[in-house]
Amino acid sequence: MTIYSSTNTKKQVGNLFKLYEDGQVNETTVRGLNIVLGLEVNQLEKDLAATEKDLGEFERQYNMTTTDFFRQWQAGEIDDRMDYVEWASLAQMANNLRKRLEFLTSENQK
């Protein structure tokens, strides 16, 4: 079995989900899955903190919040200099990281 294949991983997660739905997953497996999810959340939080630090440097350099910058960027009110392209990319990255964190930590998941 190839452990790092995304196809195999998807199949393995699907198999675990089927077992879980049938009430066939033991407590050790549940604890293991919770550990894996915790590790993923931890890494996402670290990545978000690093990204937000970089965003803060742009905010200080240009004396503008990322929210204001990104709104203007999307409206085409700001040019495409390299710093702005990087800032916009970081803003999108932070937004994606926040969405992933919210998904994994939401209490209302089905």
Biopython code that builds the backbone (N, CA, C, O; Angstrom):
import numpy as np
from Bio.PDB.StructureBuilder import StructureBuilder

atoms = [
    (1, "MET", "N", (0.839, -1.171, 0.000)),
    (1, "MET", "CA", (0.000, 0.000, 0.000)),
    (1, "MET", "C", (0.889, 1.241, 0.000)),
    (1, "MET", "O", (1.822, 1.342, 0.797)),
    (2, "THR", "N", (0.599, 2.182, -0.894)),
    (2, "THR", "CA", (1.342, 3.428, -0.954)),
    (2, "THR", "C", (0.687, 4.426, -0.011)),
    (2, "THR", "O", (-0.426, 4.885, -0.266)),
    (3, "ILE", "N", (1.372, 4.764, 1.074)),
    (3, "ILE", "CA", (0.789, 5.613, 2.109)),
    (3, "ILE", "C", (0.591, 7.043, 1.634)),
    (3, "ILE", "O", (-0.379, 7.684, 2.039)),
    (4, "TYR", "N", (1.462, 7.562, 0.801)),
    (4, "TYR", "CA", (1.424, 8.972, 0.444)),
    (4, "TYR", "C", (0.645, 9.280, -0.827)),
    (4, "TYR", "O", (0.646, 10.425, -1.279)),
    (5, "SER", "N", (-0.009, 8.305, -1.407)),
    (5, "SER", "CA", (-0.811, 8.540, -2.598)),
    (5, "SER", "C", (-2.109, 9.232, -2.211)),
    (5, "SER", "O", (-2.823, 8.766, -1.323)),
    (6, "SER", "N", (-2.422, 10.355, -2.882)),
    (6, "SER", "CA", (-3.650, 11.069, -2.558)),
    (6, "SER", "C", (-4.882, 10.225, -2.866)),
    (6, "SER", "O", (-5.900, 10.342, -2.184)),
    (7, "THR", "N", (-4.797, 9.372, -3.891)),
    (7, "THR", "CA", (-5.920, 8.497, -4.216)),
    (7, "THR", "C", (-6.144, 7.486, -3.101)),
    (7, "THR", "O", (-7.277, 7.257, -2.677)),
    (8, "ASN", "N", (-5.057, 6.883, -2.630)),
    (8, "ASN", "CA", (-5.182, 5.925, -1.530)),
    (8, "ASN", "C", (-5.647, 6.604, -0.259)),
    (8, "ASN", "O", (-6.465, 6.049, 0.475)),
    (9, "THR", "N", (-5.143, 7.789, 0.012)),
    (9, "THR", "CA", (-5.545, 8.509, 1.220)),
    (9, "THR", "C", (-7.043, 8.797, 1.182)),
    (9, "THR", "O", (-7.744, 8.594, 2.173)),
    (10, "LYS", "N", (-7.526, 9.269, 0.044)),
    (10, "LYS", "CA", (-8.956, 9.553, -0.104)),
    (10, "LYS", "C", (-9.773, 8.286, 0.126)),
    (10, "LYS", "O", (-10.803, 8.322, 0.800)),
    (11, "LYS", "N", (-9.320, 7.175, -0.427)),
    (11, "LYS", "CA", (-10.027, 5.905, -0.250)),
    (11, "LYS", "C", (-10.002, 5.473, 1.215)),
    (11, "LYS", "O", (-11.015, 5.019, 1.749)),
    (12, "GLN", "N", (-8.860, 5.613, 1.857)),
    (12, "GLN", "CA", (-8.745, 5.213, 3.256)),
    (12, "GLN", "C", (-9.651, 6.052, 4.155)),
    (12, "GLN", "O", (-10.303, 5.519, 5.053)),
    (13, "VAL", "N", (-9.694, 7.363, 3.914)),
    (13, "VAL", "CA", (-10.570, 8.238, 4.699)),
    (13, "VAL", "C", (-12.026, 7.855, 4.444)),
    (13, "VAL", "O", (-12.834, 7.809, 5.372)),
    (14, "GLY", "N", (-12.353, 7.583, 3.186)),
    (14, "GLY", "CA", (-13.713, 7.150, 2.851)),
    (14, "GLY", "C", (-14.084, 5.852, 3.548)),
    (14, "GLY", "O", (-15.202, 5.702, 4.040)),
    (15, "ASN", "N", (-13.148, 4.920, 3.590)),
    (15, "ASN", "CA", (-13.397, 3.656, 4.289)),
    (15, "ASN", "C", (-13.619, 3.878, 5.777)),
    (15, "ASN", "O", (-14.521, 3.286, 6.370)),
    (16, "LEU", "N", (-12.800, 4.728, 6.377)),
    (16, "LEU", "CA", (-12.994, 5.042, 7.802)),
    (16, "LEU", "C", (-14.351, 5.700, 8.042)),
    (16, "LEU", "O", (-15.027, 5.403, 9.027)),
    (17, "PHE", "N", (-14.743, 6.594, 7.138)),
    (17, "PHE", "CA", (-16.033, 7.257, 7.274)),
    (17, "PHE", "C", (-17.175, 6.239, 7.221)),
    (17, "PHE", "O", (-18.121, 6.320, 8.005)),
    (18, "LYS", "N", (-17.082, 5.282, 6.292)),
    (18, "LYS", "CA", (-18.119, 4.248, 6.197)),
    (18, "LYS", "C", (-18.182, 3.432, 7.486)),
    (18, "LYS", "O", (-19.265, 3.146, 7.997)),
    (19, "LEU", "N", (-17.018, 3.063, 8.003)),
    (19, "LEU", "CA", (-16.993, 2.320, 9.264)),
    (19, "LEU", "C", (-17.579, 3.152, 10.400)),
    (19, "LEU", "O", (-18.313, 2.637, 11.243)),
    (20, "TYR", "N", (-17.249, 4.435, 10.415)),
    (20, "TYR", "CA", (-17.766, 5.328, 11.450)),
    (20, "TYR", "C", (-19.289, 5.401, 11.372)),
    (20, "TYR", "O", (-19.971, 5.307, 12.393)),
    (21, "GLU", "N", (-19.823, 5.569, 10.157)),
    (21, "GLU", "CA", (-21.274, 5.641, 9.983)),
    (21, "GLU", "C", (-21.968, 4.364, 10.464)),
    (21, "GLU", "O", (-23.093, 4.410, 10.963)),
    (22, "ASP", "N", (-21.294, 3.237, 10.310)),
    (22, "ASP", "CA", (-21.854, 1.949, 10.737)),
    (22, "ASP", "C", (-21.575, 1.652, 12.200)),
    (22, "ASP", "O", (-21.945, 0.586, 12.692)),
    (23, "GLY", "N", (-20.918, 2.589, 12.917)),
    (23, "GLY", "CA", (-20.611, 2.378, 14.329)),
    (23, "GLY", "C", (-19.524, 1.349, 14.555)),
    (23, "GLY", "O", (-19.478, 0.713, 15.609)),
    (24, "GLN", "N", (-18.653, 1.179, 13.581)),
    (24, "GLN", "CA", (-17.631, 0.137, 13.643)),
    (24, "GLN", "C", (-16.219, 0.651, 13.908)),
    (24, "GLN", "O", (-15.256, -0.099, 13.751)),
    (25, "VAL", "N", (-16.077, 1.918, 14.306)),
    (25, "VAL", "CA", (-14.755, 2.480, 14.580)),
    (25, "VAL", "C", (-14.546, 2.455, 16.088)),
    (25, "VAL", "O", (-15.404, 2.896, 16.854)),
    (26, "ASN", "N", (-13.392, 1.931, 16.506)),
    (26, "ASN", "CA", (-13.139, 1.836, 17.943)),
    (26, "ASN", "C", (-12.580, 3.145, 18.513)),
    (26, "ASN", "O", (-12.210, 4.052, 17.768)),
    (27, "GLU", "N", (-12.527, 3.220, 19.811)),
    (27, "GLU", "CA", (-12.103, 4.445, 20.508)),
    (27, "GLU", "C", (-10.657, 4.830, 20.165)),
    (27, "GLU", "O", (-10.346, 6.020, 20.098)),
    (28, "THR", "N", (-9.788, 3.872, 19.953)),
    (28, "THR", "CA", (-8.398, 4.159, 19.596)),
    (28, "THR", "C", (-8.333, 4.882, 18.253)),
    (28, "THR", "O", (-7.568, 5.833, 18.093)),
    (29, "THR", "N", (-9.124, 4.436, 17.304)),
    (29, "THR", "CA", (-9.155, 5.088, 15.996)),
    (29, "THR", "C", (-9.698, 6.503, 16.119)),
    (29, "THR", "O", (-9.164, 7.422, 15.498)),
    (30, "VAL", "N", (-10.741, 6.694, 16.903)),
    (30, "VAL", "CA", (-11.319, 8.024, 17.108)),
    (30, "VAL", "C", (-10.285, 8.958, 17.730)),
    (30, "VAL", "O", (-10.138, 10.099, 17.292)),
    (31, "ARG", "N", (-9.569, 8.480, 18.748)),
    (31, "ARG", "CA", (-8.523, 9.297, 19.371)),
    (31, "ARG", "C", (-7.437, 9.643, 18.361)),
    (31, "ARG", "O", (-6.953, 10.774, 18.329)),
    (32, "GLY", "N", (-7.054, 8.674, 17.539)),
    (32, "GLY", "CA", (-6.042, 8.920, 16.519)),
    (32, "GLY", "C", (-6.487, 9.974, 15.517)),
    (32, "GLY", "O", (-5.706, 10.849, 15.143)),
    (33, "LEU", "N", (-7.731, 9.893, 15.086)),
    (33, "LEU", "CA", (-8.264, 10.891, 14.155)),
    (33, "LEU", "C", (-8.301, 12.275, 14.794)),
    (33, "LEU", "O", (-8.002, 13.273, 14.139)),
    (34, "ASN", "N", (-8.668, 12.334, 16.069)),
    (34, "ASN", "CA", (-8.665, 13.620, 16.768)),
    (34, "ASN", "C", (-7.258, 14.204, 16.871)),
    (34, "ASN", "O", (-7.078, 15.418, 16.783)),
    (35, "ILE", "N", (-6.270, 13.344, 17.057)),
    (35, "ILE", "CA", (-4.876, 13.807, 17.095)),
    (35, "ILE", "C", (-4.481, 14.363, 15.731)),
    (35, "ILE", "O", (-3.875, 15.432, 15.647)),
    (36, "VAL", "N", (-4.818, 13.646, 14.670)),
    (36, "VAL", "CA", (-4.483, 14.108, 13.316)),
    (36, "VAL", "C", (-5.155, 15.452, 13.035)),
    (36, "VAL", "O", (-4.517, 16.361, 12.504)),
    (37, "LEU", "N", (-6.417, 15.585, 13.379)),
    (37, "LEU", "CA", (-7.111, 16.855, 13.177)),
    (37, "LEU", "C", (-6.470, 17.966, 14.001)),
    (37, "LEU", "O", (-6.329, 19.095, 13.530)),
    (38, "GLY", "N", (-6.084, 17.643, 15.226)),
    (38, "GLY", "CA", (-5.412, 18.631, 16.070)),
    (38, "GLY", "C", (-4.098, 19.094, 15.470)),
    (38, "GLY", "O", (-3.770, 20.279, 15.525)),
    (39, "LEU", "N", (-3.342, 18.161, 14.894)),
    (39, "LEU", "CA", (-2.080, 18.517, 14.241)),
    (39, "LEU", "C", (-2.331, 19.420, 13.044)),
    (39, "LEU", "O", (-1.589, 20.376, 12.822)),
    (40, "GLU", "N", (-3.371, 19.124, 12.269)),
    (40, "GLU", "CA", (-3.698, 19.944, 11.103)),
    (40, "GLU", "C", (-4.102, 21.353, 11.536)),
    (40, "GLU", "O", (-3.672, 22.339, 10.937)),
    (41, "VAL", "N", (-4.931, 21.444, 12.577)),
    (41, "VAL", "CA", (-5.347, 22.759, 13.095)),
    (41, "VAL", "C", (-4.137, 23.535, 13.593)),
    (41, "VAL", "O", (-4.006, 24.730, 13.332)),
    (42, "ASN", "N", (-3.263, 22.855, 14.307)),
    (42, "ASN", "CA", (-2.057, 23.500, 14.832)),
    (42, "ASN", "C", (-1.206, 24.063, 13.703)),
    (42, "ASN", "O", (-0.727, 25.193, 13.793)),
    (43, "GLN", "N", (-1.012, 23.288, 12.641)),
    (43, "GLN", "CA", (-0.201, 23.752, 11.512)),
    (43, "GLN", "C", (-0.877, 24.921, 10.805)),
    (43, "GLN", "O", (-0.213, 25.884, 10.421)),
    (44, "LEU", "N", (-2.189, 24.841, 10.633)),
    (44, "LEU", "CA", (-2.914, 25.951, 10.005)),
    (44, "LEU", "C", (-2.778, 27.224, 10.838)),
    (44, "LEU", "O", (-2.602, 28.309, 10.283)),
    (45, "GLU", "N", (-2.856, 27.104, 12.151)),
    (45, "GLU", "CA", (-2.704, 28.274, 13.028)),
    (45, "GLU", "C", (-1.307, 28.877, 12.910)),
    (45, "GLU", "O", (-1.156, 30.099, 12.883)),
    (46, "LYS", "N", (-0.292, 28.028, 12.840)),
    (46, "LYS", "CA", (1.078, 28.520, 12.660)),
    (46, "LYS", "C", (1.234, 29.224, 11.313)),
    (46, "LYS", "O", (1.830, 30.298, 11.231)),
    (47, "ASP", "N", (0.697, 28.612, 10.267)),
    (47, "ASP", "CA", (0.786, 29.204, 8.929)),
    (47, "ASP", "C", (0.044, 30.546, 8.881)),
    (47, "ASP", "O", (0.521, 31.500, 8.267)),
    (48, "LEU", "N", (-1.117, 30.612, 9.526)),
    (48, "LEU", "CA", (-1.885, 31.853, 9.543)),
    (48, "LEU", "C", (-1.142, 32.936, 10.314)),
    (48, "LEU", "O", (-1.103, 34.087, 9.877)),
    (49, "ALA", "N", (-0.557, 32.589, 11.445)),
    (49, "ALA", "CA", (0.197, 33.573, 12.234)),
    (49, "ALA", "C", (1.368, 34.136, 11.425)),
    (49, "ALA", "O", (1.619, 35.341, 11.450)),
    (50, "ALA", "N", (2.075, 33.274, 10.717)),
    (50, "ALA", "CA", (3.206, 33.733, 9.898)),
    (50, "ALA", "C", (2.719, 34.623, 8.758)),
    (50, "ALA", "O", (3.343, 35.637, 8.445)),
    (51, "THR", "N", (1.613, 34.245, 8.146)),
    (51, "THR", "CA", (1.056, 35.043, 7.053)),
    (51, "THR", "C", (0.581, 36.391, 7.563)),
    (51, "THR", "O", (0.814, 37.416, 6.921)),
    (52, "GLU", "N", (-0.082, 36.400, 8.710)),
    (52, "GLU", "CA", (-0.552, 37.663, 9.284)),
    (52, "GLU", "C", (0.611, 38.568, 9.693)),
    (52, "GLU", "O", (0.499, 39.793, 9.628)),
    (53, "LYS", "N", (1.711, 37.975, 10.108)),
    (53, "LYS", "CA", (2.901, 38.773, 10.420)),
    (53, "LYS", "C", (3.398, 39.472, 9.155)),
    (53, "LYS", "O", (3.718, 40.661, 9.178)),
    (54, "ASP", "N", (3.459, 38.730, 8.063)),
    (54, "ASP", "CA", (3.882, 39.317, 6.789)),
    (54, "ASP", "C", (2.906, 40.403, 6.330)),
    (54, "ASP", "O", (3.324, 41.441, 5.817)),
    (55, "LEU", "N", (1.616, 40.163, 6.514)),
    (55, "LEU", "CA", (0.615, 41.176, 6.158)),
    (55, "LEU", "C", (0.811, 42.441, 6.987)),
    (55, "LEU", "O", (0.674, 43.552, 6.477)),
    (56, "GLY", "N", (1.130, 42.267, 8.264)),
    (56, "GLY", "CA", (1.363, 43.414, 9.140)),
    (56, "GLY", "C", (2.523, 44.269, 8.661)),
    (56, "GLY", "O", (2.493, 45.491, 8.802)),
    (57, "GLU", "N", (3.537, 43.643, 8.100)),
    (57, "GLU", "CA", (4.677, 44.401, 7.572)),
    (57, "GLU", "C", (4.245, 45.270, 6.389)),
    (57, "GLU", "O", (4.666, 46.421, 6.270)),
    (58, "PHE", "N", (3.403, 44.712, 5.516)),
    (58, "PHE", "CA", (2.882, 45.515, 4.406)),
    (58, "PHE", "C", (2.003, 46.654, 4.926)),
    (58, "PHE", "O", (2.076, 47.777, 4.426)),
    (59, "GLU", "N", (1.178, 46.363, 5.922)),
    (59, "GLU", "CA", (0.299, 47.392, 6.480)),
    (59, "GLU", "C", (1.104, 48.553, 7.055)),
    (59, "GLU", "O", (0.751, 49.716, 6.863)),
    (60, "ARG", "N", (2.168, 48.237, 7.748)),
    (60, "ARG", "CA", (3.023, 49.294, 8.314)),
    (60, "ARG", "C", (3.753, 50.060, 7.210)),
    (60, "ARG", "O", (3.851, 51.287, 7.255)),
    (61, "GLN", "N", (4.260, 49.330, 6.228)),
    (61, "GLN", "CA", (5.010, 49.969, 5.143)),
    (61, "GLN", "C", (4.132, 50.933, 4.342)),
    (61, "GLN", "O", (4.582, 52.014, 3.964)),
    (62, "TYR", "N", (2.892, 50.547, 4.086)),
    (62, "TYR", "CA", (2.012, 51.354, 3.235)),
    (62, "TYR", "C", (0.931, 52.101, 4.028)),
    (62, "TYR", "O", (0.074, 52.767, 3.447)),
    (63, "ASN", "N", (0.981, 51.982, 5.359)),
    (63, "ASN", "CA", (0.049, 52.695, 6.239)),
    (63, "ASN", "C", (-1.412, 52.478, 5.800)),
    (63, "ASN", "O", (-2.178, 53.427, 5.634)),
    (64, "MET", "N", (-1.765, 51.194, 5.619)),
    (64, "MET", "CA", (-3.108, 50.844, 5.167)),
    (64, "MET", "C", (-3.424, 49.440, 5.678)),
    (64, "MET", "O", (-2.543, 48.582, 5.722)),
    (65, "THR", "N", (-4.671, 49.206, 6.062)),
    (65, "THR", "CA", (-5.042, 47.856, 6.482)),
    (65, "THR", "C", (-5.106, 46.943, 5.260)),
    (65, "THR", "O", (-5.314, 47.400, 4.137)),
    (66, "THR", "N", (-4.927, 45.670, 5.497)),
    (66, "THR", "CA", (-5.030, 44.698, 4.416)),
    (66, "THR", "C", (-6.442, 44.694, 3.846)),
    (66, "THR", "O", (-6.620, 44.543, 2.638)),
    (67, "THR", "N", (-7.441, 44.858, 4.693)),
    (67, "THR", "CA", (-8.824, 44.897, 4.223)),
    (67, "THR", "C", (-9.026, 46.037, 3.227)),
    (67, "THR", "O", (-9.588, 45.835, 2.151)),
    (68, "ASP", "N", (-8.564, 47.238, 3.589)),
    (68, "ASP", "CA", (-8.693, 48.386, 2.683)),
    (68, "ASP", "C", (-7.883, 48.176, 1.405)),
    (68, "ASP", "O", (-8.356, 48.447, 0.301)),
    (69, "PHE", "N", (-6.656, 47.690, 1.578)),
    (69, "PHE", "CA", (-5.816, 47.431, 0.405)),
    (69, "PHE", "C", (-6.492, 46.451, -0.534)),
    (69, "PHE", "O", (-6.578, 46.703, -1.736)),
    (70, "PHE", "N", (-6.972, 45.336, -0.004)),
    (70, "PHE", "CA", (-7.505, 44.280, -0.850)),
    (70, "PHE", "C", (-8.776, 44.730, -1.559)),
    (70, "PHE", "O", (-9.007, 44.364, -2.712)),
    (71, "ARG", "N", (-9.598, 45.518, -0.881)),
    (71, "ARG", "CA", (-10.800, 46.070, -1.509)),
    (71, "ARG", "C", (-10.406, 46.930, -2.713)),
    (71, "ARG", "O", (-10.983, 46.806, -3.793)),
    (72, "GLN", "N", (-9.413, 47.805, -2.509)),
    (72, "GLN", "CA", (-8.941, 48.660, -3.602)),
    (72, "GLN", "C", (-8.284, 47.836, -4.709)),
    (72, "GLN", "O", (-8.453, 48.129, -5.892)),
    (73, "TRP", "N", (-7.543, 46.817, -4.321)),
    (73, "TRP", "CA", (-6.875, 45.937, -5.284)),
    (73, "TRP", "C", (-7.916, 45.262, -6.181)),
    (73, "TRP", "O", (-7.779, 45.241, -7.404)),
    (74, "GLN", "N", (-8.951, 44.715, -5.557)),
    (74, "GLN", "CA", (-9.977, 44.026, -6.326)),
    (74, "GLN", "C", (-10.759, 44.984, -7.229)),
    (74, "GLN", "O", (-11.242, 44.589, -8.290)),
    (75, "ALA", "N", (-10.878, 46.236, -6.806)),
    (75, "ALA", "CA", (-11.593, 47.238, -7.606)),
    (75, "ALA", "C", (-10.716, 47.806, -8.723)),
    (75, "ALA", "O", (-11.189, 48.602, -9.534)),
    (76, "GLY", "N", (-9.448, 47.404, -8.770)),
    (76, "GLY", "CA", (-8.543, 47.900, -9.798)),
    (76, "GLY", "C", (-8.054, 49.311, -9.545)),
    (76, "GLY", "O", (-7.607, 49.998, -10.464)),
    (77, "GLU", "N", (-8.140, 49.742, -8.292)),
    (77, "GLU", "CA", (-7.734, 51.098, -7.928)),
    (77, "GLU", "C", (-6.249, 51.194, -7.574)),
    (77, "GLU", "O", (-5.727, 52.286, -7.346)),
    (78, "ILE", "N", (-5.580, 50.052, -7.530)),
    (78, "ILE", "CA", (-4.162, 50.011, -7.154)),
    (78, "ILE", "C", (-3.406, 49.319, -8.283)),
    (78, "ILE", "O", (-3.902, 48.362, -8.877)),
    (79, "ASP", "N", (-2.205, 49.808, -8.573)),
    (79, "ASP", "CA", (-1.434, 49.235, -9.684)),
    (79, "ASP", "C", (-0.885, 47.848, -9.340)),
    (79, "ASP", "O", (-1.085, 47.338, -8.237)),
    (80, "ASP", "N", (-0.196, 47.259, -10.302)),
    (80, "ASP", "CA", (0.282, 45.877, -10.178)),
    (80, "ASP", "C", (1.757, 45.771, -9.837)),
    (80, "ASP", "O", (2.427, 44.837, -10.278)),
    (81, "ARG", "N", (2.277, 46.716, -9.055)),
    (81, "ARG", "CA", (3.687, 46.579, -8.684)),
    (81, "ARG", "C", (3.885, 45.312, -7.862)),
    (81, "ARG", "O", (2.948, 44.812, -7.240)),
    (82, "MET", "N", (5.093, 44.806, -7.864)),
    (82, "MET", "CA", (5.389, 43.506, -7.261)),
    (82, "MET", "C", (4.967, 43.424, -5.792)),
    (82, "MET", "O", (4.422, 42.402, -5.375)),
    (83, "ASP", "N", (5.202, 44.463, -5.005)),
    (83, "ASP", "CA", (4.797, 44.460, -3.596)),
    (83, "ASP", "C", (3.295, 44.243, -3.458)),
    (83, "ASP", "O", (2.851, 43.500, -2.583)),
    (84, "TYR", "N", (2.524, 44.881, -4.311)),
    (84, "TYR", "CA", (1.075, 44.774, -4.227)),
    (84, "TYR", "C", (0.588, 43.387, -4.633)),
    (84, "TYR", "O", (-0.358, 42.854, -4.054)),
    (85, "VAL", "N", (1.246, 42.812, -5.633)),
    (85, "VAL", "CA", (0.897, 41.453, -6.044)),
    (85, "VAL", "C", (1.172, 40.492, -4.889)),
    (85, "VAL", "O", (0.357, 39.616, -4.599)),
    (86, "GLU", "N", (2.309, 40.654, -4.237)),
    (86, "GLU", "CA", (2.645, 39.796, -3.099)),
    (86, "GLU", "C", (1.659, 40.003, -1.953)),
    (86, "GLU", "O", (1.208, 39.037, -1.337)),
    (87, "TRP", "N", (1.324, 41.264, -1.665)),
    (87, "TRP", "CA", (0.389, 41.578, -0.592)),
    (87, "TRP", "C", (-0.974, 40.943, -0.875)),
    (87, "TRP", "O", (-1.578, 40.341, 0.012)),
    (88, "ALA", "N", (-1.450, 41.078, -2.099)),
    (88, "ALA", "CA", (-2.745, 40.495, -2.470)),
    (88, "ALA", "C", (-2.704, 38.970, -2.350)),
    (88, "ALA", "O", (-3.674, 38.359, -1.901)),
    (89, "SER", "N", (-1.599, 38.362, -2.745)),
    (89, "SER", "CA", (-1.460, 36.906, -2.631)),
    (89, "SER", "C", (-1.488, 36.468, -1.173)),
    (89, "SER", "O", (-2.132, 35.478, -0.825)),
    (90, "LEU", "N", (-0.788, 37.208, -0.328)),
    (90, "LEU", "CA", (-0.790, 36.890, 1.099)),
    (90, "LEU", "C", (-2.181, 37.070, 1.709)),
    (90, "LEU", "O", (-2.594, 36.282, 2.559)),
    (91, "ALA", "N", (-2.896, 38.100, 1.277)),
    (91, "ALA", "CA", (-4.250, 38.331, 1.781)),
    (91, "ALA", "C", (-5.162, 37.165, 1.403)),
    (91, "ALA", "O", (-5.957, 36.707, 2.224)),
    (92, "GLN", "N", (-5.049, 36.688, 0.175)),
    (92, "GLN", "CA", (-5.847, 35.547, -0.264)),
    (92, "GLN", "C", (-5.447, 34.282, 0.493)),
    (92, "GLN", "O", (-6.302, 33.479, 0.866)),
    (93, "MET", "N", (-4.153, 34.110, 0.716)),
    (93, "MET", "CA", (-3.670, 32.958, 1.450)),
    (93, "MET", "C", (-4.224, 32.963, 2.878)),
    (93, "MET", "O", (-4.678, 31.932, 3.375)),
    (94, "ALA", "N", (-4.184, 34.122, 3.531)),
    (94, "ALA", "CA", (-4.703, 34.226, 4.890)),
    (94, "ALA", "C", (-6.191, 33.905, 4.920)),
    (94, "ALA", "O", (-6.661, 33.217, 5.826)),
    (95, "ASN", "N", (-6.920, 34.393, 3.950)),
    (95, "ASN", "CA", (-8.350, 34.119, 3.886)),
    (95, "ASN", "C", (-8.614, 32.626, 3.724)),
    (95, "ASN", "O", (-9.498, 32.078, 4.383)),
    (96, "ASN", "N", (-7.859, 31.968, 2.860)),
    (96, "ASN", "CA", (-8.009, 30.521, 2.675)),
    (96, "ASN", "C", (-7.664, 29.753, 3.945)),
    (96, "ASN", "O", (-8.355, 28.797, 4.297)),
    (97, "LEU", "N", (-6.609, 30.161, 4.631)),
    (97, "LEU", "CA", (-6.231, 29.505, 5.883)),
    (97, "LEU", "C", (-7.337, 29.674, 6.931)),
    (97, "LEU", "O", (-7.654, 28.730, 7.654)),
    (98, "ARG", "N", (-7.921, 30.868, 7.015)),
    (98, "ARG", "CA", (-9.015, 31.108, 7.965)),
    (98, "ARG", "C", (-10.217, 30.221, 7.659)),
    (98, "ARG", "O", (-10.833, 29.669, 8.570)),
    (99, "LYS", "N", (-10.546, 30.088, 6.390)),
    (99, "LYS", "CA", (-11.676, 29.236, 5.995)),
    (99, "LYS", "C", (-11.421, 27.785, 6.366)),
    (99, "LYS", "O", (-12.318, 27.103, 6.862)),
    (100, "ARG", "N", (-10.209, 27.308, 6.130)),
    (100, "ARG", "CA", (-9.876, 25.921, 6.489)),
    (100, "ARG", "C", (-9.936, 25.713, 7.992)),
    (100, "ARG", "O", (-10.439, 24.693, 8.465)),
    (101, "LEU", "N", (-9.422, 26.679, 8.741)),
    (101, "LEU", "CA", (-9.484, 26.593, 10.201)),
    (101, "LEU", "C", (-10.919, 26.586, 10.691)),
    (101, "LEU", "O", (-11.281, 25.787, 11.555)),
    (102, "GLU", "N", (-11.733, 27.471, 10.145)),
    (102, "GLU", "CA", (-13.135, 27.542, 10.548)),
    (102, "GLU", "C", (-13.841, 26.217, 10.252)),
    (102, "GLU", "O", (-14.618, 25.722, 11.068)),
    (103, "PHE", "N", (-13.563, 25.653, 9.087)),
    (103, "PHE", "CA", (-14.171, 24.379, 8.726)),
    (103, "PHE", "C", (-13.790, 23.286, 9.707)),
    (103, "PHE", "O", (-14.647, 22.524, 10.155)),
    (104, "LEU", "N", (-12.511, 23.204, 10.042)),
    (104, "LEU", "CA", (-12.044, 22.124, 10.914)),
    (104, "LEU", "C", (-12.419, 22.313, 12.376)),
    (104, "LEU", "O", (-12.466, 21.340, 13.128)),
    (105, "THR", "N", (-12.687, 23.541, 12.790)),
    (105, "THR", "CA", (-12.961, 23.791, 14.212)),
    (105, "THR", "C", (-14.419, 24.139, 14.484)),
    (105, "THR", "O", (-14.795, 24.361, 15.635)),
    (106, "SER", "N", (-15.240, 24.190, 13.447)),
    (106, "SER", "CA", (-16.643, 24.545, 13.613)),
    (106, "SER", "C", (-17.380, 23.512, 14.461)),
    (106, "SER", "O", (-17.249, 22.306, 14.253)),
    (107, "GLU", "N", (-18.156, 24.014, 15.419)),
    (107, "GLU", "CA", (-18.963, 23.135, 16.275)),
    (107, "GLU", "C", (-20.210, 22.620, 15.550)),
    (107, "GLU", "O", (-20.832, 21.650, 15.984)),
    (108, "ASN", "N", (-20.566, 23.274, 14.448)),
    (108, "ASN", "CA", (-21.820, 22.955, 13.768)),
    (108, "ASN", "C", (-21.643, 22.016, 12.588)),
    (108, "ASN", "O", (-22.541, 21.898, 11.755)),
    (109, "GLN", "N", (-20.509, 21.349, 12.503)),
    (109, "GLN", "CA", (-20.289, 20.425, 11.380)),
    (109, "GLN", "C", (-21.218, 19.242, 11.514)),
    (109, "GLN", "O", (-21.562, 18.818, 12.617)),
    (110, "LYS", "N", (-21.618, 18.716, 10.364)),
    (110, "LYS", "CA", (-22.504, 17.548, 10.341)),
    (110, "LYS", "C", (-21.712, 16.275, 10.504)),
    (110, "LYS", "O", (-22.287, 15.187, 10.509)),
]
sb = StructureBuilder()
sb.init_structure("model")
sb.init_model(0)
sb.init_chain("A")
sb.init_seg("    ")
for serial, (resi, resn, name, xyz) in enumerate(atoms, 1):
    if name == "N":
        sb.init_residue(resn, " ", resi, " ")
    sb.init_atom(name, np.array(xyz, "f"), 0.0, 1.0, " ", f" {name:<3s}", serial, name[0])
structure = sb.get_structure()
